[in-house]
Amino acid sequence: MPTSATGTEVPLRRAGGERGFTLVELMVVMVIIALVASAAVMTMPDPRGRLVDGAESFAARARGAQQTAIIESRDMALWVSPAGYGFERFADGAWAPVTEPPFEDRAWPEGTEAVAAPRSESGRTRIVFDSTGLNEPLNVTLAREGDRIGVAIGADGTIRVGG
């Protein structure tokens, strides 16, 4: 039996014969750690943002382009493609891309699929907001991982997000 620095014998086992943690105790601790970790992962927000937030942002920019067309008495166009969307302004007899915020080109968040109706053969659907606030109708459906949300731009200028 080992001896201590004072010369007394040190028992190898503690009282009651316990030497450490039992397998059951270790498994309980591991289950608790796994539950806490899974709760933390489940409450973390998606870095791409919610799909409805992307649709609301798109609708707000479309509404801004529509109002800009009315205020400036100059046509504004909105184009939508599977990769993203952007705006153009009619100036000096030609369409020019708008590069200043909030109308600069935007890509859809990663993993988001966008389908515009009516569809265009070029892959880019385009509508024009005129100076009266009227436009051609456009429906855009965003989808990601089983979730779907639509943005409807009516011919009368109404813009709705839902379903």
C-alpha positions as CSV (number, residue, x, y, z in Angstrom):
1,M,0.0,0.0,0.0
2,P,1.4,3.5,-0.9
3,T,2.4,5.8,1.8
4,S,2.1,9.6,2.0
5,A,4.7,12.2,2.8
6,T,3.9,11.9,6.5
7,G,4.4,8.2,6.4
8,T,0.8,7.2,6.8
9,E,-0.7,4.7,4.5
10,V,-3.1,6.0,1.8
11,P,-5.9,3.7,0.8
12,L,-6.4,3.2,-2.9
13,R,-10.2,3.3,-2.6
14,R,-12.4,5.8,-1.0
15,A,-14.9,4.9,1.6
16,G,-17.7,2.8,0.2
17,G,-15.6,1.4,-2.6
18,E,-16.2,4.2,-5.1
19,R,-13.4,5.1,-7.5
20,G,-15.1,7.5,-9.9
21,F,-18.2,8.2,-11.9
22,T,-20.5,5.3,-13.0
23,L,-21.4,4.8,-16.5
24,V,-25.0,5.8,-15.8
25,E,-23.8,9.2,-14.3
26,L,-21.6,9.8,-17.4
27,M,-24.5,9.0,-19.7
28,V,-26.9,11.4,-17.8
29,V,-24.3,14.2,-18.1
30,M,-23.9,13.5,-21.8
31,V,-27.7,13.6,-22.4
32,I,-28.0,16.9,-20.5
33,I,-25.2,18.4,-22.6
34,A,-26.8,17.1,-25.8
35,L,-30.2,18.6,-24.9
36,V,-28.6,22.0,-24.1
37,A,-26.6,22.0,-27.3
38,S,-29.6,21.0,-29.4
39,A,-31.8,23.8,-27.8
40,A,-29.0,26.3,-28.6
41,V,-28.8,25.2,-32.2
42,M,-32.6,25.2,-32.6
43,T,-32.9,28.8,-31.3
44,M,-30.2,30.2,-33.5
45,P,-31.6,32.3,-36.4
46,D,-31.0,31.2,-40.0
47,P,-28.1,33.3,-41.3
48,R,-30.0,33.7,-44.6
49,G,-32.9,35.3,-42.8
50,R,-36.5,34.3,-42.8
51,L,-38.2,33.8,-46.2
52,V,-41.0,36.2,-45.3
53,D,-38.4,38.9,-44.5
54,G,-36.9,38.5,-48.0
55,A,-40.3,38.8,-49.5
56,E,-41.2,41.9,-47.4
57,S,-37.9,43.5,-48.4
58,F,-38.6,42.9,-52.1
59,A,-42.1,44.3,-51.7
60,A,-40.8,47.4,-49.9
61,R,-38.3,48.1,-52.7
62,A,-40.9,47.5,-55.4
63,R,-43.2,50.0,-53.5
64,G,-40.3,52.5,-53.3
65,A,-39.7,52.2,-57.1
66,Q,-43.4,52.7,-57.8
67,Q,-43.5,55.8,-55.6
68,T,-40.3,57.1,-57.1
69,A,-41.8,56.8,-60.6
70,I,-44.8,58.9,-59.4
71,I,-42.7,61.5,-57.6
72,E,-40.2,62.0,-60.4
73,S,-42.7,61.6,-63.2
74,R,-40.4,59.1,-64.8
75,D,-40.9,55.5,-65.5
76,M,-39.1,52.9,-63.3
77,A,-38.7,49.2,-64.2
78,L,-38.4,46.2,-61.9
79,W,-36.8,43.1,-63.3
80,V,-36.9,39.7,-61.6
81,S,-34.8,36.6,-62.4
82,P,-34.1,33.3,-60.6
83,A,-30.8,34.8,-59.3
84,G,-32.1,38.2,-58.0
85,Y,-33.8,41.4,-58.9
86,G,-33.0,45.0,-59.7
87,F,-34.4,48.3,-61.0
88,E,-33.9,50.5,-64.0
89,R,-34.8,54.1,-64.7
90,F,-35.9,55.6,-68.0
91,A,-33.7,58.7,-68.7
92,D,-32.5,60.4,-71.8
93,G,-34.6,58.0,-74.0
94,A,-33.0,54.8,-72.6
95,W,-33.2,52.4,-69.7
96,A,-30.3,52.6,-67.3
97,P,-29.7,50.4,-64.2
98,V,-30.2,52.1,-60.9
99,T,-27.1,51.7,-58.7
100,E,-27.9,53.9,-55.7
101,P,-29.5,52.4,-52.5
102,P,-32.1,51.0,-52.0
103,F,-32.5,50.2,-55.7
104,E,-29.2,48.5,-56.4
105,D,-29.3,44.9,-57.8
106,R,-30.0,42.3,-55.1
107,A,-29.4,38.6,-55.1
108,W,-32.0,36.3,-53.5
109,P,-30.7,34.7,-50.2
110,E,-28.8,31.5,-50.6
111,G,-31.0,28.5,-51.2
112,T,-34.0,30.7,-52.3
113,E,-35.7,29.9,-55.6
114,A,-37.8,32.6,-57.2
115,V,-40.4,32.1,-59.9
116,A,-42.0,35.1,-61.6
117,A,-45.3,35.0,-63.5
118,P,-45.7,35.9,-66.2
119,R,-42.5,34.1,-67.2
120,S,-40.1,35.5,-69.7
121,E,-38.1,33.5,-72.2
122,S,-34.9,35.4,-71.3
123,G,-35.2,34.3,-67.7
124,R,-35.7,38.0,-66.6
125,T,-39.3,39.2,-66.1
126,R,-39.7,42.9,-66.3
127,I,-42.5,45.3,-65.4
128,V,-42.6,49.1,-65.7
129,F,-44.1,51.5,-63.1
130,D,-45.3,54.5,-64.9
131,S,-45.7,58.0,-63.5
132,T,-49.4,57.4,-62.7
133,G,-48.5,54.4,-60.4
134,L,-50.0,51.8,-62.8
135,N,-48.0,48.8,-64.1
136,E,-48.4,45.3,-65.5
137,P,-49.3,42.7,-62.9
138,L,-46.5,40.5,-61.5
139,N,-46.5,37.5,-59.2
140,V,-43.3,36.4,-57.6
141,T,-43.1,33.2,-55.6
142,L,-40.1,32.6,-53.3
143,A,-39.4,29.1,-52.0
144,R,-36.8,27.6,-49.7
145,E,-36.7,24.2,-48.0
146,G,-40.4,23.6,-48.3
147,D,-41.5,27.1,-47.3
148,R,-43.3,29.3,-50.0
149,I,-44.4,32.9,-50.0
150,G,-45.8,35.0,-52.8
151,V,-45.5,38.7,-53.6
152,A,-48.3,40.0,-55.8
153,I,-48.0,43.3,-57.6
154,G,-51.4,44.2,-59.0
155,A,-52.1,46.2,-62.2
156,D,-53.6,48.9,-60.0
157,G,-50.3,49.3,-58.1
158,T,-51.2,47.2,-55.0
159,I,-48.4,45.1,-53.6
160,R,-49.2,42.2,-51.3
161,V,-47.1,39.7,-49.5
162,G,-48.6,36.4,-48.4
163,G,-49.4,32.8,-49.1
